[in-house]
Amino acid sequence: MIDVPDDLAVNLSLHKGAEGRAFGAALPALVGRFLEEWGLRRDGAVMCGMCALVVPVVREADGRAAALKLQMVDDETVGEPVALRTWGVAGAGVVGLLEHDARTGTMLLERLDEHRPLTGLPDAREAVRVLAESLSRLVRVEAPPGMRRLGDAVVRMLEAAGGAVTGLADAGERRLLLDCAAAVREVAGEPGDRLLHWDLHYGNILAGRAEEGRAGEWVVLDPKPLAGDPAFELFPALDQRFDASAVLWRFDLLCGVLDLDRERARAWTLGRVLQNALWGIRLGRTRLYADHAEIARQLLGRD
């Protein structure tokens, strides 16, 4: 039996309500089921992200180290195995998918070195460059049929923006969010068709393991895939390890490595600020996250 980490239980309850609590309660039995069905044994302490449980395991048949990942199937996660297979065929530098159960969303993944995330790289400029180069490999690939689409998300965002902005307490932040929406409207007609990760921050890139033939590689994991414009991918690299003095040079470095039009990238990154703000307002927030507001101000040229 496993103990579900408290942080994961809280996040499941907060973001998924009763369905999330039920999923969390079922996790120990679900882990036991797949340990048996896929011939695995536990090989370390469980780990978790925001909404997923990861159990280090070893395959009994061949002794290969792997990671058992369990998460709810929803709009964000349903495309993950398809995206990993698509990128895997293209040699785009993603974690290998070994098994997948479509009904429960459970996956068996290649084991990476969880002790060496890109967040641990002390040189911030080099970390941004590694992330940008990883993104450049991912977005070369066209999204397969059936993937959720950025264009649909943008329609919903713009429909909600006018009413939602009234939920912000600060007049300056209300104007800022309306300017974000105006920028997105300029590019909404061309949402793109590349296969996007959506959540590529520094913690979602880990060092590969020599046992897997990936010594010296940085490997991408945990996508929330959708089809869209590569410029929609930049925000996590600006927000995580946030440094107000680094926003513009990070943005320029990302645009350069990915060969993006700077104005389109600016508009789509402001779209991410809008998207996050709308989520926060729905949860009852009355202020923008301070770092999100600062990113928006700098990209809009505000003091």
Protein Blocks (a to p, Z undefined) as FASTA:
>chain_A
ZZddfklmmmmmmmnommlmmmmmmmmmmmmmmmmmnopadebdcdddfkbccdddddfk
lopacddddddddfklmmmmmmmmmmmmnonopacdfbdcfknopacdddddfklcfklp
mblmlmmmmmmmmmmmmmmpccdehiacfklmmmmmmmmmmmmmmmpmblklmmmmmmmm
mmmmmmmmmnojadceklacfklcccddfklopghiacdehiacddddfklmmmmmmmgo
pafklmmmmmmmmmmmnopafklmmmmmmmmmmmmmmmmmmnopabdcfklmmmmmmmno
pZZ
